[in-house]
Amino acid sequence: MRRRGVKKPLRYQFVYDERIGIRLPELSLAWEEYSPGERADILLEWEEIRATIPDRIIKLEAMINEKQTQLSEEEDFPRCCELNTEIHELASIINDLNIWFRIQQDYDTKTHQ
């Protein structure tokens, strides 16, 4: 019987990442140390999060396109530099999201070996 007020330590959780705009897994154990049930729960929650990544990327690509349009019309050099930096950061976020999107495939491969 669990005592009230005593929390079981978190073995995993999903924490919102402000930069890339999704929740990311924080696993306190190696993947192999989780029970099959825990793995299934983690993968189910991750799959729900992962499914939002393509729409997030589409929004970021639209922001890049908008900034590229601004850049093509901008005559102020310092502002051009700012726009280039903003475009670079958005592209970096898209890259990170693509990496996270592939994580599911890596775990599926490990699980089926």
N, C-alpha and C positions, 0 to 999 in steps of 0.2 A: 504494500500500500504506500502510495506517495504522500508525503506530508505536504500540507498546504503551505504555500509560500516558498517552497524549495523548488527551484527550477532546475530541470535537467540541462546540463551544458549543451550548447548548440553544436551539433556535429556538422551541420551545413546550413547555409542561409543564402539568400539572394539579396544583394545590396545594390541600390540604384547608383549608377555612375553618371554624374552630371555631365561629363564631357561627351560621352557617346549616346546618352539618353535612353539607356536600357538598364535593367537589373542584371547584375553579373553574379555568378556563383562564387561563394567563398566556402571552400571545402576544408575542414580541419583535419581530415584524414586522407591518406592515399586512396585512390579510387577502389582499389582491390580490398580495402578494409571495410567498405560499406557492405551491408547485407544486400542480397538481391532485391528485397523490398525497398530498401532505402535508395538503391540505384534506380529502380523503376520510378520512385517518387521524384527523385532529382531530375531524371531524364524527362518525365512528364512535364514538370514545371519549366524546365529549360526549353522544351519544345514549344510551349506556349509563348515564352519570351522570344525565342528564336524566330517564330512565325511573324513577329512584328518587324524584324530587321529589314526585309526588302522594302516595306513602305517607308521606313526611316531613311533608307538610302535614297529612295526616290525624292523625298523632301529635301535632303541635303544636296542632291544633284541639281534640283531646281534652284536652290540658293546659290550654288556655284554658277549656274547659267546666268542668273540675275547679276551676280557680281562681275562676271566676264563682260556682260553687256555694259555695265557701268564703267568697267575698265576701258573698254574700247572707245568710250565717249569722254573719258576723263582727261583733262589737260594738266591738272595739278600733279607734279611728280610725287610729292610726299603722299598724296591721296592714292596715287597709283600703287605706291609701295604698300600702303595699308590694305588695299584691295587684294593685292597679290598675297600678302600674309594671310588674310582671311580665307582666300581661296585655298591656299596651301593647308590651313588648319582643317577646313571642311573635307578636303581630299584625304587628309590623314585620318579623320574620323571614319570616313567611308572605308578606308583600308582596314582599320581596326574592326569595324562591324563585319566586314567580309571574313576576317580571321575568326571572329566569334561565331559567325554563321556556320563555319566548317567544323566547329568543335563537336557538334552532334555526331557527325560522321566518324570522327576519331573514336568517340566512346562506343558507338555501335560496333566498330571494327574490333575494339578490345573485348567487348562483351561477347561477341560471337566467335572468338578464337578458342 
